[in-house]
Amino acid sequence: MLEHDGRPFLIVTGYHPYRIVHATLAWTRITAYFASDVLGHELSALASPQTDRKVLKLLLQSLKDRSPA
């Protein structure tokens, strides 16, 4: 079970285009997205012009390295 410790996180596929396959309840609470709004969508759908590009670069590198971010 992925909800056991209450941490907010997403799980995405390990390959491009990095589709969202799980969103914890904690993540939905802090982002105001419903899981049904994001599941199956590409991770890039969450980016906006205000998104910090340095953070995006870090996240993408973590995905490529298959390490948590």
C-alpha positions as CSV (number, residue, x, y, z in Angstrom):
1,M,0.0,0.0,0.0
2,L,1.4,3.3,-1.0
3,E,-0.5,5.5,1.4
4,H,0.9,4.2,4.6
5,D,3.1,7.1,5.7
6,G,1.1,10.1,4.4
7,R,3.8,11.5,2.1
8,P,2.7,13.4,-1.0
9,F,4.1,11.9,-4.2
10,L,3.4,10.7,-7.7
11,I,4.5,7.5,-9.4
12,V,5.2,7.7,-13.1
13,T,6.2,5.3,-15.8
14,G,10.0,4.8,-16.0
15,Y,10.2,5.9,-19.6
16,H,9.3,8.9,-21.7
17,P,6.6,10.4,-21.8
18,Y,6.5,9.6,-18.1
19,R,2.8,9.0,-17.6
20,I,1.3,9.4,-14.1
21,V,0.2,6.0,-12.8
22,H,-0.4,6.8,-9.1
23,A,-1.1,9.9,-7.0
24,T,-1.2,9.6,-3.2
25,L,-4.1,11.1,-1.2
26,A,-1.6,13.5,0.4
27,W,-0.5,14.7,-3.0
28,T,-4.0,15.3,-4.1
29,R,-4.7,17.3,-0.9
30,I,-1.8,19.7,-1.3
31,T,-2.2,20.2,-5.1
32,A,-6.1,20.3,-5.2
33,Y,-6.0,17.9,-8.2
34,F,-8.1,14.7,-8.1
35,A,-6.2,11.6,-8.9
36,S,-8.7,11.0,-11.8
37,D,-7.6,14.4,-13.2
38,V,-3.9,13.3,-13.6
39,L,-3.8,9.5,-13.9
40,G,-2.7,8.5,-17.4
41,H,-1.5,12.0,-18.2
42,E,2.1,12.9,-19.0
43,L,4.0,14.5,-16.1
44,S,4.6,17.5,-18.3
45,A,0.9,18.3,-18.1
46,L,1.6,19.7,-14.6
47,A,4.1,22.2,-15.7
48,S,3.3,25.8,-16.3
49,P,5.2,29.0,-17.3
50,Q,5.7,29.6,-13.6
51,T,7.3,26.2,-13.0
52,D,10.9,26.5,-11.9
53,R,12.9,25.0,-14.8
54,K,15.8,24.0,-12.4
55,V,13.3,21.9,-10.5
56,L,12.0,20.3,-13.7
57,K,15.6,19.5,-14.8
58,L,16.2,17.9,-11.4
59,L,13.0,15.8,-11.6
60,L,13.8,14.7,-15.2
61,Q,17.3,13.6,-14.2
62,S,15.9,11.7,-11.3
63,L,13.6,9.9,-13.7
64,K,16.4,9.1,-16.0
65,D,18.5,7.8,-13.1
66,R,15.5,5.9,-11.7
67,S,16.0,7.5,-8.3
68,P,13.5,9.3,-6.0
69,A,13.3,13.0,-6.2
